[in-house]
């Protein structure tokens, strides 16, 4: 059993991830369930520039589109609504969509790099109210700019102890030391493996416990074979997670990382062999 807690659909800012690519990848590489957010909710480009008006879609429209995909694949796909935290707050329609489709929604997604708002900013209070109301974990990209540093999601987790938070990437593009240092300090703060070196994940499990890390990939960000190779054809990091990692962890540790922690945290039903 493998649960990928960090997958995408959508086409924007140089990425093209149609739903069919994700489903193909899941079939080919043995992913049983994926939690999906729609990249078209991004508000800023990679250089921190606000996206032009004609590229913007409303939070509710994107949620409806993502729910439609999940509804057609409910046994394999769950929704993490990508919150447009710079320009929108959850309105009554958003709340209604969550309530009516609660079985398909497993958490809320923040992307401080593409929204330029830190998780500990007071503007996030309406988002955390939604998480609290529906019992949803909050996952957040970390890395790439000040607003996306892991310390800000740590602060949010400390201020909201009744909500679970996940540090996606553990500070992408760094040595992961800052995020790693925060991981064990709060019971409601977790990390994920997206582009995290294998040795860092193993060290996190050894130091912080086997319940603190989740398997995530960004699939299919590098194309439908993201889990096999990158855009230049080099072997994917995730092949190490599927292969070498099994020799470095106990079976229970491996199962916790690859699906049991996600099942517990997000309330995903799993079929044990």
N, C-alpha and C positions, 0 to 999 in steps of 0.2 A: 504493500500500500504506500502510495506517495501522494501527499497533498502539497501543491505549489501555492503558497500564500501571496504570491506577487506576480501576477500576469496582467496582460493588457490587450485591449482592442483599440482601434481608432487610427486615424491618419492625420498627422499634423507635424510641423517643425522637423521635417526630414524623416519621420517615421511612418511606416505603412504596415499596420498590423490588422488585417481583416480577420474576422472571427474564424474563417475556414483555416487560416494558418495556425491558429492556436489549437483548434481541434485536431488538425493533422499532427501537430507536434505531440500533443497529449497521447494520441494513438500510437505513434511510432516510438516514443521514448518512455512509455509506461507511467504517465501521470494520470492518476485516478480522479483527481478533483483539483480545480484551479479557482482561486479567488481573483476576480477581474475588475480592473478599473479602466475607464475610458480616457485615453490621453488627450482627446479633443477638448477636455476641460482645462488644459493648461492656459495660463493667462499671460505669461511672459516667455520669451524665447531663451535660448541658451546664453545669450549675452545680456540678459536682464532687461530687454526692451519689451514694452507692452505690445502684445499682438494686435494687429489692426482689426478694426470693427468687423470686417467681412469674414474673419476667421473665428469669431466668437460664437459659441453656442451656449444657450442657457443651461444652467445646472439641471433643471427639471427635464429639459429635452434629452440631454445626455443620459440622465437616469432612466428615462422611459426606454431609450434605445438599448441600454445595457440590460435592463430588466427583460426586454423582449428576447435578447440572445440567451439569457440565463433561463428564461421560462421554457425555451425550446430544448434546453439541455440541463434540466434541473438536477439530474443525478450526477452531473459532472462539473457544473459551473455555478459559482456563487458570486454575488455582487458586492464590491466595495465602492460605493459612490465617491467619485473624486470631487471634493469640495472646492468650489471656486472662492477661496477665502479672501481674496483681494477685493472682489467686486460684488459678491452676493452673500446673503445669509439665508439659512433655511426658511422657506416660507410655508404657508399652509398647504400648498400643493405638494411640496417636497415631503412634508410630514405625512400627508395622505398617501403618497406613493410608497413610503416606507411602511406605513401601517398596513396597507392593502397587500403588500408584497413582502411581508416580514420573513416569510419562509425562504426567500431568495436573497435577502440582504444579510451579510455576515459581519459587517464592520463599516467604518468610514475611513476614507483615504485623504490624507493631506499631502501636498507637495510644495513645501516652502520654497524650493528652488524655482519652480514655475509659477509661484504665486507671490513670492517675495514678502511673505508674512510668516513670522516665527510662530511655532506652536504655543509659546507662552504669552503671545500677544492677547490683550483683552478682547480683541475682535473675534477670537475663537470661542468665547463663552457660549454663543448660541449653538455652535457645533457640538460642544461638550454637553450642552443640555439635551440635544438629540441623542447623543451616545448614551447618556444617563437614562433617558426616558425609555429607550428601546433595548438597553442592556448590550450595547455594541462596543467592541474594542475599537481603538483608533490606531491606524498605521500611518507612519509618516516617513517620507523620503528624508534622508540625512546626507549632507555633503554638498559642496559646490559653492556655497555662499554663506555669509554670516547667519542669515535667517534659518538656514538649514542645518546648522551645527547641532550635534546630538545633545548638547547641553540644554538647548531650548525645549526639546521634547522631554528631557529629564525633568526640567522645571515644571512642565505641564503635568507630568505624571505625579510629581510631588504635590502639586496644588490640587490634583483630582485623584485621590487615592482609591476612589470607587470605580475608576475606569482603567482598563488595561491599555497600555501603549506599546507599540512595536517600533523600534528604530530600524527602518529599512536601510540596508546597505552598511550600517555601522560606520557612517561617515565615508561616503564614496570618494575614492581618489586619494585617500590618506592611508596611514599605517594602521588605522582603526583603534589606536591607543586610547583616544579620548572616549569614544563610545564604549570600548571594552572596560574602561575604568568606571563607567557609570552603570554598567549592566547589572552588577550585583548589589547595588545600593538600595534599590526599591523593589518590593515584591510584585508591583504591577508594571514593571518595565522589562521588555523583552527585545531580543535582536533577531535579525534574519540574515540569511546567507547570501543574499543577492550581490554577486561580484566580490564576496568576502573570501579571502584565501582559506584553503582547507585548514592550514595549521592554526589560523586564528579561531576558527569555529571549534576545533578540537580543544584549544586552550580555554576557550570560553566555557565549554562543557565541563572541563576538568576543574576549573576554578569556581564557577558560579552554579554548577548543577545542570543536570540533563534536561531540566524543564524550562531553561531560559532562552533557547534558540529555536527558530523555526526555519524550515526550508522554503526559500523563495528564489526566483530566477530572473525576472523581467521578461520572460518568454511572451511573444516571439520577437523581441526587439531587434535581433540580428537576422531575422528571417525565419522561415518555418523550421529550419534545422539549427536554431540557436542552441539547443541543448547538446548538439554534436560538435559544432565548430563556430568560430566567429566569422566576421565578414571577410577576413583575409584567408580563411581556410584553416587557421590554427585550431587545434583541439580545444573544445570548450572546457572551461573550468568545471562545469557541472558533470562532465564525465568522471572527474575525480570523486565527486560526491556519490555517483552511482557505483563506482568501482573501488578505488583505493580506500575510501573512508571506512568501508566495512572491515578493513584489517586494523583500524586504529581505534574503533569503539566496540563496546560490547553490543550484543544484539538489541538489548533494551535501550541503550543510549542511541543507537542508530534509529530504531523505531520511533523513539520520542522525537528526534530531530525531524525525521522524514514525514511523520504524520500524527503521532499521538499528541504532541503539544498543540498542534494546530486544531485537531479535533476537539480538544478540551477547551482551548481559548475561544474559538469561534463557534463552538457548538455544532460541528460538522459530524453527521452520522457516518460511521464507517462500518464496513463489513469485514469482520475478522475471518481469516482463513480457518 
